[in-house]
Amino acid sequence: NVLSGVSLDGTEFFYSNPLASVKNKSSEYYKRSKWFNTACCPPNIARILASIGGYFYTQNEKNIAVHMYAEGEANLHFGNQNINIHQKTRYPWDGQVGLHFNMATPVNFTLRLRIPSWCRQFSLRVNGIEIQPVIKKGYACILQTWHMGDIVELDMQMPVTRVYSHPDVSQNIGCTALQRGPVVYCIESTDHEAGINRLILPRQENISAYFDPNLLSGVVVLQGNALLLCEEGWNGILYQAQEPSYTPCQFMAIPYYSWANRTLGEMKVWLPELP
């Protein structure tokens, strides 16, 4: 909500985060605002940015836990000495995370690495040797004596995944959402010549992912083949017994947090799917 709630330039804000956007009664598309009469959102953004460093690591007398992944450093006081952890990663675009340890003397503790719920397959190496860690409550646990220069490498697989909602969510029946790693995707009309509300995903179609450094400050884009409901043959008729026809097309999906940062238009997260 924080990522999608603020524009990429940091000057405009959403009060809510809709999963679809069409023109409203005033023929306007949903867009961010520069301010609100009840100005709770912008100050909350500032508060979260100021405190986010405290969300990454926690510790007690026996454990150091890594809860979040991003490029950066942490300086922890553990066992009467300072431990520096340098985290190297391109997360969330890449699932590879490297943790480099620096300390004056060896120290024994359990390193707990969060394995996100979206991650269905991962590997873990300590100093280049693959290990099979104990998993406790969503964390991979490594108990050992740690030394200066130790390196832990976590590699989380990030395939494009189709997500489905509970059957009681009636508006999403027959629809899917696209996710890669922790990032949920959407489609915008600015990337498609035809209306996105007529776009349908074939269930067995492969979807590719690639990083575009020039789009939306640099994002991983999803791309694949889809079907577009044709308008030909309707001739102004609202209903008919003939089955509608489809034409092949391509679609492009961007991270949901980055929508409404270009030309305003339609947006969808949940997409119809055909067998």
One Martini backbone bead per residue (centre of mass of N, CA, C, O) as a GRO file, in nm:
protein
  275
    1ASN     BB    1   0.055   0.064  -0.018
    2VAL     BB    2   0.294   0.253  -0.018
    3LEU     BB    3   0.394   0.217  -0.310
    4SER     BB    4   0.110   0.285  -0.450
    5GLY     BB    5   0.032   0.555  -0.286
    6VAL     BB    6   0.291   0.667  -0.427
    7SER     BB    7   0.456   0.837  -0.634
    8LEU     BB    8   0.759   0.832  -0.794
    9ASP     BB    9   0.805   1.153  -0.709
   10GLY     BB   10   0.649   1.207  -0.418
   11THR     BB   11   0.369   1.416  -0.473
   12GLU     BB   12   0.149   1.179  -0.481
   13PHE     BB   13  -0.179   1.036  -0.368
   14PHE     BB   14  -0.342   0.767  -0.236
   15TYR     BB   15  -0.616   0.665  -0.041
   16SER     BB   16  -0.652   0.423  -0.231
   17ASN     BB   17  -0.636   0.066  -0.372
   18PRO     BB   18  -0.734  -0.022  -0.656
   19LEU     BB   19  -0.793  -0.313  -0.887
   20ALA     BB   20  -0.952  -0.094  -1.061
   21SER     BB   21  -0.989   0.129  -1.361
   22VAL     BB   22  -1.230   0.377  -1.443
   23LYS     BB   23  -1.450   0.584  -1.532
   24ASN     BB   24  -1.631   0.817  -1.396
   25LYS     BB   25  -1.900   1.032  -1.380
   26SER     BB   26  -1.674   1.260  -1.484
   27SER     BB   27  -1.476   1.124  -1.689
   28GLU     BB   28  -1.256   1.008  -1.482
   29TYR     BB   29  -0.963   0.899  -1.373
   30TYR     BB   30  -0.784   0.750  -1.155
   31LYS     BB   31  -0.596   0.950  -0.912
   32ARG     BB   32  -0.370   1.126  -0.771
   33SER     BB   33  -0.300   1.340  -0.494
   34LYS     BB   34  -0.148   1.614  -0.336
   35TRP     BB   35  -0.396   1.621  -0.124
   36PHE     BB   36  -0.575   1.635   0.197
   37ASN     BB   37  -0.796   1.729   0.426
   38THR     BB   38  -0.710   1.448   0.543
   39ALA     BB   39  -0.362   1.430   0.632
   40CYS     BB   40  -0.249   1.108   0.671
   41CYS     BB   41  -0.073   0.990   0.443
   42PRO     BB   42   0.192   1.156   0.410
   43PRO     BB   43   0.292   1.122   0.708
   44ASN     BB   44   0.300   0.810   0.699
   45ILE     BB   45   0.516   0.788   0.491
   46ALA     BB   46   0.738   0.933   0.652
   47ARG     BB   47   0.733   0.738   0.896
   48ILE     BB   48   0.809   0.478   0.744
   49LEU     BB   49   1.078   0.573   0.622
   50ALA     BB   50   1.210   0.632   0.907
   51SER     BB   51   1.151   0.310   1.019
   52ILE     BB   52   1.243   0.076   0.815
   53GLY     BB   53   1.520  -0.015   0.935
   54GLY     BB   54   1.367  -0.175   1.186
   55TYR     BB   55   1.242  -0.427   0.999
   56PHE     BB   56   1.489  -0.625   0.916
   57TYR     BB   57   1.594  -0.662   1.222
   58THR     BB   58   1.646  -0.905   1.487
   59GLN     BB   59   1.720  -0.972   1.846
   60ASN     BB   60   1.888  -1.188   2.075
   61GLU     BB   61   2.088  -1.399   2.268
   62LYS     BB   62   2.055  -1.636   2.004
   63ASN     BB   63   1.948  -1.434   1.770
   64ILE     BB   64   1.929  -1.361   1.411
   65ALA     BB   65   1.694  -1.175   1.217
   66VAL     BB   66   1.570  -1.185   0.877
   67HIS     BB   67   1.288  -1.016   0.724
   68MET     BB   68   1.437  -0.843   0.498
   69TYR     BB   69   1.515  -0.740   0.148
   70ALA     BB   70   1.810  -0.532   0.091
   71GLU     BB   71   2.023  -0.310   0.014
   72GLY     BB   72   2.272  -0.316   0.281
   73GLU     BB   73   2.327  -0.227   0.632
   74ALA     BB   74   2.420  -0.379   0.953
   75ASN     BB   75   2.451  -0.286   1.311
   76LEU     BB   76   2.526  -0.516   1.564
   77HIS     BB   77   2.485  -0.606   1.908
   78PHE     BB   78   2.675  -0.909   1.987
   79GLY     BB   79   2.840  -1.060   2.226
   80ASN     BB   80   3.020  -0.796   2.295
   81GLN     BB   81   2.979  -0.714   1.984
   82ASN     BB   82   3.019  -0.623   1.655
   83ILE     BB   83   2.791  -0.670   1.373
   84ASN     BB   84   2.833  -0.690   1.026
   85ILE     BB   85   2.578  -0.660   0.766
   86HIS     BB   86   2.595  -0.729   0.419
   87GLN     BB   87   2.352  -0.665   0.175
   88LYS     BB   88   2.313  -0.842  -0.140
   89THR     BB   89   2.075  -0.712  -0.388
   90ARG     BB   90   1.773  -0.708  -0.630
   91TYR     BB   91   1.551  -0.691  -0.460
   92PRO     BB   92   1.253  -0.797  -0.623
   93TRP     BB   93   1.387  -0.888  -0.911
   94ASP     BB   94   1.566  -1.079  -0.730
   95GLY     BB   95   1.629  -1.386  -0.531
   96GLN     BB   96   1.919  -1.292  -0.460
   97VAL     BB   97   2.101  -1.331  -0.143
   98GLY     BB   98   2.364  -1.159   0.034
   99LEU     BB   99   2.557  -1.236   0.337
  100HIS     BB  100   2.798  -1.032   0.507
  101PHE     BB  101   3.039  -1.097   0.757
  102ASN     BB  102   3.147  -0.884   1.043
  103MET     BB  103   3.398  -0.965   1.296
  104ALA     BB  104   3.632  -0.998   1.541
  105THR     BB  105   3.495  -1.262   1.664
  106PRO     BB  106   3.372  -1.545   1.720
  107VAL     BB  107   3.013  -1.648   1.694
  108ASN     BB  108   2.722  -1.786   1.847
  109PHE     BB  109   2.431  -1.844   1.633
  110THR     BB  110   2.105  -1.795   1.504
  111LEU     BB  111   2.009  -1.783   1.176
  112ARG     BB  112   1.718  -1.605   1.049
  113LEU     BB  113   1.538  -1.666   0.747
  114ARG     BB  114   1.307  -1.541   0.557
  115ILE     BB  115   1.033  -1.721   0.400
  116PRO     BB  116   0.823  -1.644   0.189
  117SER     BB  117   0.505  -1.740   0.094
  118TRP     BB  118   0.569  -1.727  -0.224
  119CYS     BB  119   0.797  -1.931  -0.168
  120ARG     BB  120   0.857  -2.269  -0.313
  121GLN     BB  121   1.174  -2.221  -0.388
  122PHE     BB  122   1.501  -2.295  -0.241
  123SER     BB  123   1.841  -2.193  -0.162
  124LEU     BB  124   2.136  -2.270   0.055
  125ARG     BB  125   2.446  -2.101   0.141
  126VAL     BB  126   2.771  -2.164   0.304
  127ASN     BB  127   3.049  -2.089   0.170
  128GLY     BB  128   2.931  -2.259  -0.098
  129ILE     BB  129   2.756  -2.457   0.082
  130GLU     BB  130   2.502  -2.660   0.074
  131ILE     BB  131   2.197  -2.648   0.265
  132GLN     BB  132   1.957  -2.789   0.516
  133PRO     BB  133   1.738  -2.626   0.677
  134VAL     BB  134   1.554  -2.534   0.935
  135ILE     BB  135   1.199  -2.491   0.959
  136LYS     BB  136   1.056  -2.202   1.140
  137LYS     BB  137   0.797  -2.014   1.099
  138GLY     BB  138   0.930  -1.917   0.807
  139TYR     BB  139   1.234  -2.001   0.895
  140ALA     BB  140   1.569  -2.024   0.831
  141CYS     BB  141   1.794  -2.225   1.029
  142ILE     BB  142   2.134  -2.130   1.151
  143LEU     BB  143   2.359  -2.313   1.349
  144GLN     BB  144   2.664  -2.140   1.443
  145THR     BB  145   2.991  -2.043   1.399
  146TRP     BB  146   3.093  -1.721   1.335
  147HIS     BB  147   3.292  -1.548   1.088
  148MET     BB  148   3.502  -1.373   0.929
  149GLY     BB  149   3.357  -1.366   0.596
  150ASP     BB  150   3.097  -1.481   0.594
  151ILE     BB  151   2.863  -1.646   0.358
  152VAL     BB  152   2.521  -1.597   0.263
  153GLU     BB  153   2.303  -1.778   0.026
  154LEU     BB  154   1.996  -1.675  -0.114
  155ASP     BB  155   1.766  -1.861  -0.340
  156MET     BB  156   1.476  -1.738  -0.490
  157GLN     BB  157   1.229  -1.835  -0.673
  158MET     BB  158   1.072  -1.642  -0.975
  159PRO     BB  159   0.803  -1.718  -1.092
  160VAL     BB  160   0.530  -1.693  -1.271
  161THR     BB  161   0.216  -1.636  -1.106
  162ARG     BB  162  -0.104  -1.763  -1.052
  163VAL     BB  163  -0.378  -1.607  -0.893
  164TYR     BB  164  -0.641  -1.698  -0.660
  165SER     BB  165  -0.958  -1.668  -0.536
  166HIS     BB  166  -1.209  -1.700  -0.350
  167PRO     BB  167  -1.529  -1.805  -0.435
  168ASP     BB  168  -1.670  -1.560  -0.267
  169VAL     BB  169  -1.530  -1.381  -0.484
  170SER     BB  170  -1.731  -1.309  -0.734
  171GLN     BB  171  -1.564  -1.105  -0.924
  172ASN     BB  172  -1.317  -1.343  -0.955
  173ILE     BB  173  -1.450  -1.535  -1.126
  174GLY     BB  174  -1.235  -1.649  -1.377
  175CYS     BB  175  -0.977  -1.522  -1.242
  176THR     BB  176  -0.649  -1.363  -1.255
  177ALA     BB  177  -0.330  -1.309  -1.104
  178LEU     BB  178  -0.008  -1.158  -1.118
  179GLN     BB  179   0.308  -1.303  -0.998
  180ARG     BB  180   0.647  -1.197  -0.882
  181GLY     BB  181   0.716  -1.278  -0.614
  182PRO     BB  182   0.614  -0.988  -0.431
  183VAL     BB  183   0.488  -0.898  -0.712
  184VAL     BB  184   0.217  -0.731  -0.831
  185TYR     BB  185   0.010  -0.712  -1.120
  186CYS     BB  186  -0.075  -0.505  -1.412
  187ILE     BB  187  -0.288  -0.342  -1.647
  188GLU     BB  188  -0.261  -0.092  -1.906
  189SER     BB  189  -0.386   0.101  -2.163
  190THR     BB  190  -0.109   0.237  -2.254
  191ASP     BB  191  -0.005  -0.073  -2.356
  192HIS     BB  192  -0.282  -0.080  -2.534
  193GLU     BB  193  -0.484  -0.054  -2.809
  194ALA     BB  194  -0.697  -0.204  -2.670
  195GLY     BB  195  -0.924  -0.291  -2.455
  196ILE     BB  196  -0.868  -0.447  -2.147
  197ASN     BB  197  -1.166  -0.571  -2.097
  198ARG     BB  198  -1.111  -0.781  -2.364
  199LEU     BB  199  -0.894  -0.935  -2.211
  200ILE     BB  200  -0.752  -1.275  -2.234
  201LEU     BB  201  -0.622  -1.555  -2.061
  202PRO     BB  202  -0.456  -1.825  -2.123
  203ARG     BB  203  -0.381  -2.083  -1.914
  204GLN     BB  204  -0.116  -2.214  -2.088
  205GLU     BB  205   0.035  -1.958  -2.107
  206ASN     BB  206   0.330  -1.814  -2.135
  207ILE     BB  207   0.531  -1.600  -1.917
  208SER     BB  208   0.741  -1.332  -1.936
  209ALA     BB  209   1.053  -1.184  -1.802
  210TYR     BB  210   1.178  -0.836  -1.780
  211PHE     BB  211   1.417  -0.582  -1.764
  212ASP     BB  212   1.337  -0.222  -1.751
  213PRO     BB  213   1.529   0.064  -1.701
  214ASN     BB  214   1.321   0.286  -1.860
  215LEU     BB  215   1.077   0.190  -1.678
  216LEU     BB  216   0.961   0.319  -1.401
  217SER     BB  217   1.267   0.323  -1.281
  218GLY     BB  218   1.270   0.021  -1.303
  219VAL     BB  219   1.136  -0.290  -1.424
  220VAL     BB  220   0.956  -0.578  -1.421
  221VAL     BB  221   0.822  -0.735  -1.705
  222LEU     BB  222   0.529  -0.866  -1.845
  223GLN     BB  223   0.486  -1.118  -2.114
  224GLY     BB  224   0.227  -1.214  -2.363
  225ASN     BB  225  -0.027  -1.408  -2.469
  226ALA     BB  226  -0.356  -1.333  -2.599
  227LEU     BB  227  -0.707  -1.244  -2.595
  228LEU     BB  228  -0.950  -1.075  -2.813
  229LEU     BB  229  -1.244  -0.944  -2.820
  230CYS     BB  230  -1.460  -0.906  -3.076
  231GLU     BB  231  -1.663  -0.663  -3.259
  232GLU     BB  232  -1.727  -0.819  -3.490
  233GLY     BB  233  -2.081  -0.871  -3.574
  234TRP     BB  234  -2.272  -0.686  -3.388
  235ASN     BB  235  -2.404  -0.418  -3.489
  236GLY     BB  236  -2.527  -0.298  -3.201
  237ILE     BB  237  -2.567  -0.553  -3.046
  238LEU     BB  238  -2.610  -0.680  -2.721
  239TYR     BB  239  -2.738  -0.963  -2.812
  240GLN     BB  240  -2.639  -1.315  -2.882
  241ALA     BB  241  -2.603  -1.661  -2.978
  242GLN     BB  242  -2.332  -1.614  -3.075
  243GLU     BB  243  -2.019  -1.683  -3.043
  244PRO     BB  244  -1.753  -1.531  -2.965
  245SER     BB  245  -1.462  -1.383  -3.085
  246TYR     BB  246  -1.105  -1.415  -3.139
  247THR     BB  247  -0.784  -1.247  -3.102
  248PRO     BB  248  -0.467  -1.228  -3.117
  249CYS     BB  249  -0.236  -1.111  -2.857
  250GLN     BB  250  -0.064  -0.880  -2.659
  251PHE     BB  251   0.079  -0.842  -2.332
  252MET     BB  252   0.133  -0.602  -2.054
  253ALA     BB  253   0.295  -0.599  -1.732
  254ILE     BB  254   0.297  -0.419  -1.427
  255PRO     BB  255   0.355  -0.303  -1.142
  256TYR     BB  256   0.116  -0.197  -0.933
  257TYR     BB  257   0.267   0.043  -0.787
  258SER     BB  258   0.320   0.195  -1.093
  259TRP     BB  259   0.059   0.306  -1.145
  260ALA     BB  260  -0.033   0.619  -1.261
  261ASN     BB  261   0.263   0.748  -1.398
  262ARG     BB  262   0.124   0.816  -1.663
  263THR     BB  263  -0.111   0.772  -1.856
  264LEU     BB  264  -0.429   0.793  -1.816
  265GLY     BB  265  -0.636   0.499  -1.729
  266GLU     BB  266  -0.681   0.184  -1.746
  267MET     BB  267  -0.712  -0.084  -1.487
  268LYS     BB  268  -0.583  -0.427  -1.403
  269VAL     BB  269  -0.554  -0.726  -1.206
  270TRP     BB  270  -0.801  -0.892  -1.283
  271LEU     BB  271  -0.814  -1.167  -1.516
  272PRO     BB  272  -0.941  -1.329  -1.754
  273GLU     BB  273  -0.987  -1.695  -1.800
  274LEU     BB  274  -0.894  -1.958  -2.024
  275PRO     BB  275  -0.858  -2.300  -2.106
   0.00000   0.00000   0.00000
